[in-house]
Amino acid sequence: MAEIKILKTDSRGRIVLPPSFRKEPLFEYTINGDQITLYPVRTVRKYPDMSDLPTEELSPDWVAKEEKVNMDTRRGIVASTPANALKKMKK
């Protein structure tokens, strides 16, 4: 059976990883009930080639609904806090 170790969270709820995992840039996780299992990911998965899939034409009704819903074309705001987002919106 694998050795089980318990990781404790800090005051902000973050987990401090063991030293051998601290330099890993990316983790994959699975959730089974109350258990979270972390797996270091060594390669970045690429999207499959979907060029051979047929294109689907949408009905005019569908296109009209999508255009109505997606009328807002403003760019997103990148900010670390809501207060910073409000300051950037005012600029």
N, C-alpha and C positions, 0 to 999 in steps of 0.2 A: 504494500500500500504506500502511496506517496506521503511524504512528510507534509503535514499541515501546519502552517504558521498563521498567526492572527496579526493583521496590520491594524494599527490604531490610527484614528483620524486626529488631525490637529484641531485648533479652535474654530477654523473655518470649514471643517468637514472634508479637508483634503487628506488623501492617503500618502504617506511617505513610503516610497518603494524601497526594497532592499538595495544595497549598493550595486549589485550585479545588474540591476534593471534600470538604474537611474539614467543611463546614457541612451536608452532605447527611445527613439523618437515617436514610435507609433505602436499602439496596442489594439488588438481585437479582443472583444469580450463576449461572454455568454452569460445569461442570467437563468439560473435554475432555482426557482422558489426564492429563498432569501440568500442564495449563494451567487457571487459574481466571480467568474473565472477569467483571468487576464492571460492573453497569449501575445508575446512580442511578435510583431510582423516584420519580417526581414526584407520583404520585397513589396513594392507598391503594385497593387493589382490594376491592370488596365482594363478599360471597357472593351468588350468583345467587338469585333468588326461586324457592324450591322448594315453594311452597304448592300448586302444581298437581300435584305428584307423588302417586301413590297411597300410602296408608299400608299397611304390611305387618304383619299379625298374626303374632307368633311362636308356635311350638308350645309347649305346656306344658313339654315336656322341655327345650327351649332356655331358657325363662324360669327353670326350676329350676336349670339349670347356671349361668346368669348370676348369679342371686341367691347361689348358693353361692360363686362366685369373687369377687363384689363385696360381700361382707359387711362388709369394713372401710370404715367411713364416717368415719374420723378426718380432720380437716383437715390439709392439707399444712403444712410448716414452711418459712418463708422465712428463709434465713440465708446469709451470704456464705461461711462456712467450715463444715466438718464440726464443728469444736469449738463454734462458735456454735449450730449445730443441736442438739447434745447439751445445751448450757446451756438452750436454749428448751424442750427436751423435759422437763427436770427441773422446770421452773416449773409 
